């Protein structure tokens, strides 16, 4: 097992870093969702889905 790990340490480190980055991105997205923020920017005039993703205000 130790010889396999030493032969593949570069791959193991890259995979670990990628998993960490993905976890941080997911964490950030979940925090934004809880806070009510959206990644779309709310500029519906330039969106193909205009009027479909945001509920009409006041109704």
N, C-alpha and C positions, 0 to 999 in steps of 0.2 A: 504494500500500500504506500509506503513512504517513497519507494522508487518511482511509482506512478505519479505521485504528487510532485516530486521534484522534477520529473520530466515534463509535467504539464502546468507548472506554476504560472506561467504567463497567461494561459487560457483561463485558469481558475481565477486569477486576479481580474482579468477583463470582464468575465461573467459576473463576478461579485460587484464590480463598479457599475455595470449596466443594471443589475438588479437594484442597487441602491438608488440610481438615478430615476428609474421607473417608479420606485416606491415614493420618492420625494415628489415626483410629478403627480402621482395619484393623490397623495396627501394634500398637496396644494389645491388640486381640483376639488376635493371633498370640502376643504375649508372654504373655498370660494362659493361652492354651492350652498353650504350652510349659511354663509353671510349674505346670500341673495345676489351675488355678483354673477355676471354672465360673460362668457368669452366672445360673444358675438359683437359686442359694442353697441347694441341697440340702434343701429343705423338701418332701419327697415326699408328706407327708400332705395337702397342699393342691394337689397337682398332678394334672391329668387323666392324665398319663403315668406315674403313680406305679409304680415298680418296672420301668419299661421303659428308662430312660436310664442308670441306674447299675448296675453289676454287683454282685451280692450279695457281701458281704465274707466272707472265710473259705471260699469255695468255689472 
